[in-house]
Amino acid sequence: MKKLSSSKAVKVKQPKSSGSKEWSDVLFVEKPEPTISYRSGMTVYEESLTKGQFVGRGWNGAGFVNFYDGRIRPEEHAAPQAFWLEIDGQLLASDWEFAGFDKKTTGKDQAADIHATVTLRHKVRPVTVKVHTKLDGTPIITRWLEVTNTGKSTAALSSAYSWSGIMQKANRWKSHLGKSGLPLYSLGYFDDSRWGNEGDFHWFDVPSAGYRVDGRYRRERHRHPMFVLRNNATGEHFIGQLAWSGGYSFEFDLDADKRSSDSAAHLFFRAGPDAPAPQRIISKGETVVTPEMHLGMTFGDLDTAIQAMHTHLRRSVFMPQPRGRGGWIESGIGPEIEMTPEQIHHAIDVAGDLGAEVFFIDAGWYAPANKWWQRVGDWKVDSERFPDGLAPYRKLVQSKGMLWGLWMDAERIGSESEIAKIHPEWLAEGYDCNKHWSGLIDLTNPEVANWMEEQISHVIEHHQLDFFRLDYNTSPGLGIHKVNGGFVENGYWRYYEALYGIYDRLRVKFPNVIFENCAGGGGRTDIGMVKRFSHSWITDWQIAPRSFSITNGMTMALPPEHVDRLIFGQSGHIAAEFDFQARLLLFVRPTFGVTYPAGSEENPILTAKMKKLFGLFRNFIRPFMENGQIYHHTPEVTGYDPQGLGVLELASEDRTRAICGLFQLSAPTQTEYLLRLRGLDISRKYRVTFDNSGQVCEIDGFTLMKQGVTVRLEGALTSELLLFEAI
């Protein structure tokens, strides 16, 4: 190496400052082997084509390109490939050749938004793969594959994990852990996949063995497809979400053999769609696209990883909110109440008086009383119940300054619907070869998909909707049974190709309509679905104390402005004081039901509380929510009806405002909690309001964040709300 003279100044070219808050780069080196280094902020991921294998070479959080050393050696691992593809019974883990690299800037931020594509061609099978990677300056990287059948006959795709490989090699891990007794890795995910248990976040030890987390195929559908992997020895958090509404699997395989010569542990992972094989039949010349996997690495605590994901989702995944903003306060009426003209008029009047900004009629507007389930699919107003149609209600809603909406369960047809009599063959077939009434319609059939899209368009246009509420009260289970080219093809893949296309087009066609996603509660909260909607109904369980754990967990998965919660409905009133339930709505996007039936007296105390609640949300919280940072002081609460104390904090990005809710859950054993805020500025002073008493004081940020304040909560299912405003 040439030595530099100490007497001669050396000019170093300084990189240009982009002026951007975020920064990304993709470095491609073709020789001695094609190697790509992806840098997004301070997060680095690298991979290469090595001896016919396209392999992951490791991550680091120091912003450093490993051109000297530190890269994972693929020959040390059984499955180093950076994606996992099985076609016609063959695992295509080797025999790839390089066929091109492309890099371009995308989006508005030329310094951060980069899309890189590596093209690989298989030397044995007639398959070409384009490996797509997008960076946006956040620690989260987006990955998906384009798989093209270049052969002369159809190909059966069995597995297509969008991302896989060696996530990390942990050197001297036993030495790092010392006598702590901690496992090398802890895996955080939503434990319960059943209805009403959404957001049930827990940490689990990763054994030195295989470990798999499933949803919507091998497990039920109410588990959000997200994981957080924590290295307890060296502090990294990997966080990932799969943008996919069908069956999926996250798999981890830890080889932590203490007897290994280098004292290293090796962690393999793969993430992607899961269903009975083959998942997709690919025609000659056809290209299919795998779901996006959003994966990143951070240092710090759990909330650092969550906030990185939220920033990424807001910046690069979710569509812009219609009408220029989100966070609309909603109200509506559904089949839980007999929808007579009197009750609907009353509900509209009360909603307008309490401050609702959207009013919708839920299930039943198209059917006689108590027939809403059986008559889905007939999307015409029931003339007996509504002889004048729905236009009078729309006009009344809009006269009170609210937006007008309707509900549809668009992917089902009921047993007593007219469309079922005309087209019974449109029902999707299960793996038992039966078609089930009130089950899915078969969107893998283009005729059916076109019909559904036309029905939604007609409802929006004919009823002049400002707001569209989608429900999904069914599940494909194993998937849709399709016979295609001599194969029994699983229908998940084609189904969601069709469904995503429908809502992509509808959002373009109706740019001012607010689209709300619901799936029998939180049965389809994945970012593949939510990205196409304005916000998402994350549960049908509103009863305390589980109402806290659901809000707590689901605001890890999704930014708070995309999470919906309800008060006055679904039995939420049967447990906990009003303030406990109401304050949970302040950390998300609030909806409320009918507060009292027509013909009864209003409760003026309740009305005053509701108006105060929505005024606080509208004037103090909503202005900062869409860029706000949420902190989970108690990310893991235990119990089917959780015990202990739960704490949530939501702070503005500039640290000038915040709220903090403390919620005493079941069976309290701790009456006092030392609260240390996380989202404030230690250099500022804050006006602090204790909402229970209405008392106000001034406290400096250093005290609030470092020393803390003690909050006392005596009884079960009680709460306190603190408001912070910089002065």
N, C-alpha and C positions, 0 to 999 in steps of 0.2 A: 504493500500500500504506500502510495506517495505521501511523504511527510510534508506538512505545511510549515513554511518558514514563520518563525515567531516575529520577525521584523517587518513582515509584509501584511498589510490589511487584506482580508478576504471579503469580497462582496457576496452577500447572500441575498438571493432574490426573495423578497417577501411576498407571500400570497396576497392577492387582492381581497379586500373585505367586501362581501356581497351586500352588507347592510341588512341581511336577512336574520331573523331570529333563529331559524333552523338551517342546517347545512347537511348535505349528503354528497357522496362521491362513489363511483364504481371504478375500480382499477382493474384492467384486464391485461394480463401478460400471457402471450401465446407460447413462448418457449422458456424453458425446456419442455413444459407441459402447460396446456391451457389452465390458467389459474385466475380466479376472480375474487377480489376483496371488496365487499360491500361495507361502506361506512355510512352510518346514519347518526348524526350527532356524535356521541362518544361510543356508540355501539358498533362493533365490527363482527361480521360473519364472513368466513372464507370457504371456498370450495374449489375443486379442480377435477380435471379429467386425467386420471392416473391409471395407466396400463389398462385402458378400456373401461374403467369404472369411474362414474361421476360421483364424487365423494365429498362429504363435508370435512373441512379441515379445522374447525373450531371457532369459538366465539371469544371476544374479550370486551371489556367495558372501559378500556383505557384509550380508545380512539386510535389504536396502534395497528398498522399493517405489519403482519408477521413475516416480513421478507427476510429476516435473519434466522429466526428460530421460533419454536413454540407451536408450530403447526402439528395437528394430530396426524399420526402415521397410519394410513388406511390399512396397511398390511398387518397391523396389530389387532384388527377387529374382524369379527365374522360377517358383519353387515354394515359396512361403512357408507353405503350408497345414499345419496342425498334425496332420492325419491324412491318409492317402492312401487314397481309396476309389474303386474302379472297378466300376460295375454296368452290365450290358447294353452293354458296350463303351464306356461313357462315364466319363471321369474327372470325379468330382464335386468339383472344386476351387473352384467359385464358385457363386453363386446360392443361398446359404444365408440363411435368416432366423431370427432369434432366437425361440425358443418356450418359454423358461423357464430358471430357475436354482434349484437347491436345495442347501442345505448342512446337514449334520447331523453330530453327534459320534457316534463308534462306539467300540467297545472299552471297556476299563476306564479309560483315561486320557483324561478329558474335555478336558484341556489340549492334547493332542497328536494324538489320533486323529480325523481329520476326513475326511468323504467328501463331495465336491462333484460335482454333476451339472449339465452344461450341455446343454440340449435344443435341437437345431437341426432345422429343417424345410426340405427342398429345394423351391425354387419351381418347378422344371421337372419333375423326376422324383418319383414318389410314394415318397419315402424319408424317414424320420425317423432321426436319429442322436442318441443320448445319449452324451456324452463324460464318462466317469467318471474321477475323479481322487481318489486317497487319499493322505493325509499321515499320518505317524506321529511327527513330531519328529526323525527322522533326516534326513540329506541326500538320501535316496532317495525318489522320488515314484513312485507306481504309477498306470498309465494303461491303460484299456481302453475299447472302444466297444460299444454296443448298436445294432445296425442293424435297423430294422423296415421291412418292405415294406408300405406302406400302399396299394398299387395293387390292381388287380383281376385281375392275372395274376402268374405266377412271375417272379422276377428272378434273373439270373445274376451272382453276385458273383465278379469276376475277381481283384481285389486288395483287401486290407484291411490296410494297415500301421497298427498300433495307434497309432504315434506317428511324426511326421515334422516337417519344417520346417527353419528356419534355426537350427542349433544355436548358432552364434556368428558375430558379426562382429568381426574382429580388426583394429582400427585401428593404423596405424603399425607393422605387424608387422615389417617389414624393419628399422626402426630399433631395435625391441626386441631382435631377434636379433643385430644388429651383425655382428661378424666371427666369430661362434661356429661358423658352418658347419652349424648344426643346421637341420633342416626345421622349418617352422612347427608341424606336427602329427606326432606319432608315434601309431600305432595298435597296441595290444597285444591279441592274441587267441591262441587255441590253433591253432597252425599246421597240425598234422597231423590229419586227420579219420579216419585208419584205425585199425582194431583194434590194441590194444596200444601205442598212442602217445598216449593221453589225457594232458591236462595239459601239452602241449608248448608252453609260453608263450614268445612272442617279440614284440619290438617291430619295427614296420615303418614306414618313411617314408610319409606320405600325399602322393601327387603332386597337382599342380594339375590334377586330372582326376577321373573317377569311380573308385571303389574299392568292391568288394563282397566280403563274407565270407558264405559259405553253409554249410549243413549239412543232411544227411538228405534232400536232394532233388538238388541239383546236385553235392553232395559226399557222402562217406560219413557215417556216423552217429555217429562217436566223437569229434566235436568239440563241446564244451560251448558252448551259445549265450550267450556273454558277450563283451563288449569293454571295453577301457579306452582312452580317447582323451586324450592328453596335449598340452596347448598348451605348447610349449617356449619361447614368448616371454613368456607371462604366468602360467604355472604351474598353470592349472586342470587337473583330471582329471575327465573325464566317465566314469562307469562305468554299464554297462547289462547287464541280463539279460532274456531273453525266456522267459516261463513257458509253454513250448510244446514238445511232444514230436514234432511233425511237422516237415516241411520248413520252413526259415526263411531269412531273408536280412537282413543288416545292410548298408545302402548309404550311402556317403559321397561327396560331390561337393564338392571344394574349388576355388573360384575365387580364386586368389591372383595375379591379374594385377598385376605390379609397376608397370604403366603407368597404373593407374586413378587418377583425379583425387584421390580421398580416401585413396590408399595403404592401402586396407582389403582384407582377405581375407574371403570369405564361405564358410561351411561348411554345406552342406545334408546332412541325413541322413534315413533312414527305416528303420524296423525293424518286422518282422512276419512272419507266416506266408508261405511260398512253396511253390507247387506248380503243376502244369499247370492252366491256367484252363479252365472256372470252378472255383474252389475250393469254392463252396457255392451250391446252388440254394435260394433263399428263397421259400417258398410265400406266397400271399396272406395277409397278416395276421401272418406269422411274424416272430419276432425272433431274430437270431443274435448271439452274443457273441464278440468277438475275444479272442485271448490277451492276458494282462497283460504290459505292458512295464514293467520296473522300472529307472528311470533317475535318476541324480543327479549332482551336481557337488560336488567338494571342492577345497580347496587343501591343499598339503602333498605328501607322497611317495605312491608307489604303495600302500603299506600303509595309509595314511590312507583312501584310497578303498576298499580291500578291507575294512577293518574297518567302515567305514560301511555297506557292503553286508551284511556278516555281521550287524551289529547289527539292521539292517532285516529280514533274513530271519528271525532268531531272534524278533524282536519281533512281526512282523506277517504273516509268510508261512507258516512251518512250523507244523504242528499240534503240540499238546502231546505230550510223550513218554508213551506208555502206561506204567503201573506207576510213574509219578512221576519217572522219570529215563531217560536214555539211557546210552550207553557200555558196554553189556554185552560181556563177554569171551565170544567164541563159539568153538565147535569143531564139527566135523562129519565125516561120511564120505560120499564120493561114488563115482561109477562108475570113477574112476581106480584104485580098489582093489576087488578082488572082494569084494562085500558078503555074505560068509557070516555066519551067526549068530556064529561064533567071532570074526571080525574086528570085527563091530559091538559085541559085548560088550567086546572088548578096547579099542576106540576110546573107548567110554563110560567105562570104568575109568580110562584114561589121562587123558582130558579132565577128569574130576572130580578126579583127583589133582593135575593141574597148575593148577587154579584156574579152569576154564571155568565160566561162569554160564549158558550156553545150549548145547545140543547138538541138532544137526539131522541128519537123513538127507537127503542131496542126491538128485540124479537117479538113478532106477533102482528105487525102492521099489515101483513099479507094474508092472514089466516083468521078463522073464527077463534073465539076464546078457547084456550086449552089445546089448541091444535098447532101451535107454532113449530113443534118438533116434526110432526108428521107432514107438514105442508111446505117445508123449505124446498125451494126450487121454483115455486110459482111466485114470481116476483112482481105481482100485481096487487094493488090495494084491495083488501077484502071489502066489497061494496056493502055488505050487510052491517058490518061494524062501523064503516066510514062511508056513508052514502054520499057525502060531499067530497070524498077524496081527502088527501092530506094537505092540499093547498091552504085551507084556512089555518091549519096549525103552523105551517111555514110562515105565513104572513104575520101571525101573532108573535111567533118567535122573533122574527126580524124586526117587528115593530118595537120590541123591547131591547133592541140593540144586540141581540145574540145571533150567532151563526146557527144554521139549520142542518141537521144530519139524520141519517137513517142507518140501520144495521142490516147486514147480510151475512148469512152463512153460505157463502157462494160456492163452496166445493162439495156440497151435499145435495141430494134430492130425497125427499121424504116419501114414505110408503103411500101416502094419500095425495100426493101432488099430481097435477095433470101431466107434467113432463115425464113423470115415472110411468104413466100409462102409455104415453106415446113412444118413449125411448127407454124401456127397461134395460136394453143392452148397453146403455151408457154408464151403468154402475160398474165400478172397478171390481175386478175379480181377485179374491184372496188366494193364498197358497192352498187353501182347502178346496179350491176350484168353485167356490160359491160366491154369489154376489149378495151383499147385505144391504137391506133397506136402511136408509139414513147413514149409510157409509159413504165413502168417497165416490165422486164421479171420476171417470177415467180420463184424466187430462193428457195421458199419453196418446190419446186419440185426437188428432187435430180438429176434427169436427166438434168434439165436445169442448175442447179448449176455446175454440172460436165462439161457440154458443155462450160459454160462461163470460167471456170478455164482453160480448155484446149485451148480455144481461146487466152487467155492472155499469157499462156505459149508458144503457137505457135508464137505469134507476137514477144515476147521477144527473143525467140531462133532463129527464122527464120531471123529476121532483126538485130540480134546481138546487142540488145539494152544495153546501159549503163544507160538509164534513161527511166522511164515509167511514163506517166502522165495520171491519171484517172480523168474523168469528170463524172458528174451526173446531167443531165439536165432534171430532172423530180422529182416527189414527189409522195409518196404513199397516201398522204392526210390522210383519216381516217385509211388507212391501206389496206392490201390485204384481200379480202373476201374469206374465206375458210370454207367449210362444212366438219366437222370432228366429227364422232361419235355422230351424232345427235345434234351437236352444230354448230353455225356460229362462227368459231374461227377467231380472228384477226391475220393477217399474219406477223405483225411487228416482233414478237419475233423469229419465225422460220426463217424469212428472214435474220435477222442480225446474228443469229447463223450461218447460212450458209455463209454469206458474210465475217464475221470475220474469220471463218475457212479457207476460200479461201486465204485471204491475209496473215494469219499466215503461211500457207504452202508455198505460193509464196515467202515470205521473206526468208524462210529457203532454198528453191530451188534456189533462185537467190540472194545470199548474197551480191554481189557487185553491184547490180542494185539499183539506186536511185529511190525510189517510191514517187511520188508527188500526193497529194490528192487535188481534186477540186470538187466542187459541184454546177455548175452553179453560180460560185462565192463562197460565204461562207455559202452554205446551209448545210454543214455537217462538221463543225469544231470541234465537240465534241471530247474529249480525247479518247473515245472508238474507233473512227476512226483514229484520228491523231496518236495514239500510234503505229499503224501498218504501218505508212508512215514516210518518212524522213522529210517532211514539208508540209504545207497546204496553198493553195490559199484561202485567207480569204475574198475576195470580187471581183466583177466585176466592181465596181464603182471606177474610178480613178480621178474624177474631183474635183478640189478644190472648196470650203474649206472642203467639207465632206471627202476628202481623208485624212485630218488630224484626224478627229474624229474617223474614222474607224481604222486607225493605232493606235491611242491613246487607244481606247477601246480593240482592239483585242490583243494588247501586255499586257493587264491585264489578258486576258483569257489564252494566250499561251506564253511561253518564246519566245523572239524575233527571235531566230534562226529557229523557226518552223513557222514563219509568212512570207508570200510572199507578195510583192507589185510590181507593174508594172509601168514603164514609157515608153512612146511612144506606145500607144495603148488604145483602149476603150475610146477615146475622152479625155484623160487626159490632152492633150495639149491646150484645148480650154479655160482654165481659169488658172490664176496664172503664175508667172514667172517660168522659168526653175528651178532655184535653190530651190524654194518652194517645187515643186514636187520631185526633185532629192534628196533633203536632207531627205525626209521621208524614202527613200529607205535605208539610212544608219542605221536606227534603226531596220531593219528587214533583210530579205534575198531578194536581188534585182533581178528583171527580166526586160529586155527591149525588145521592139519590133523593127520593121524596122524603121530606122531613116530617110531614104530617099529612094525613089523608084529607080529601075534600070533605067539608061538613064538620070538621073539628076545629078547635081553637088553636091558634099558633101559640107556641111557648115563647114568650118575649125574651126570656133569659137565654134560651138556646139560639134564637135569632140574633141576639146581640153578640154572642160568642162566634157564630158563623161569620157575621159581617166583619168582626175584628180579625178572624183567621184569614179570610180572603183578602182583606185590606192589607194585612201584613205580608202575605204572599205577593200580591200584585205590586205593592209600593216599595217594599224593602228587599225581598228575596229574588223575585223574578228578574229584576234588572241585572243581577250578576250571575244567575244560575247557569246560563248557557256557556259560560267560560269558568264557572266556579270549580273549586277543588273540594272533593268530599273526603273526609277522614273517618276511618273506621277504628275508633278507640277500642272497641270490643269486637273484633272480626269474627270470633268464634263464640257462640253462645250454645249451651248444651240443653238437651232435652227436647222431646217431641213438642211439649209446651215448655219453652225454655225457662230456665231459672237464672237467678243472678241479676245483674244490672247491665243494661245496654246503653252505649253512648255513640252518637253520631254528630259530626261537625261538618258544616258546609261554609266555605269561606270564599270571598271574591278573589279573583286572580291578583288584584293589586293590594290585597290584604287590608282594605279599608273597612270591610263589613264582614260579618260572620254571624251564624246562628249555631247553637249547640243544644241538642236535645238529650236529656238523661231520662232513661226509662227503667223504672223498677219492674222487673219481670215477676215470675212466680216464685213463691217460697223465699222471700228476701232474707238474707243473712247479713247483709251489709247495708247499713242505713246511711253511711256517709261515704262520699266519693271525692277523692282529691283530683280535681280536673285541671289538667295542664293543656291549654289550647295548642294547636299545631299550625293553624293557618293565619296567624297574626304577625305583626311586625314588632320586634322587641324594642324598636326605637320610638314607637308612637304611644300615645295615650288614647284610651278608649272609654267611651260612655257605655256602661254595662247595665242592661235592664234584666232584672229577674222577673220573669213573666208571672209567676205564681202570685207574688206580692205586689208587683208593679213598682217595686223600689228600684232606684237608679243610683249608680255611683260611678266614679271615675277611677280607673286602674291602669297603670302603665303596662305596655306589652310585655316587658321583661318579667314582671310579676305573673302575668297571666300565663306565660308560656314556660317559664322556668321554675317558679315557685308554686304556682297554681292557686286555685280557690276551692274551698270545700263546699260541696253541695249536699244537702241532707234530704233524703227521701225515706219516709217511714213505711208506708204500706205498699202491699203488692199492687201492681198495675196502676201506679201513679207516675207522675212525670214532672220535669221542670224544663223550661225553655229559657235559654240565655241569649240575648241579642248584644252584639258588639258593633260599635260604630266609632271610627277614628275621629278624633277631635283635634 
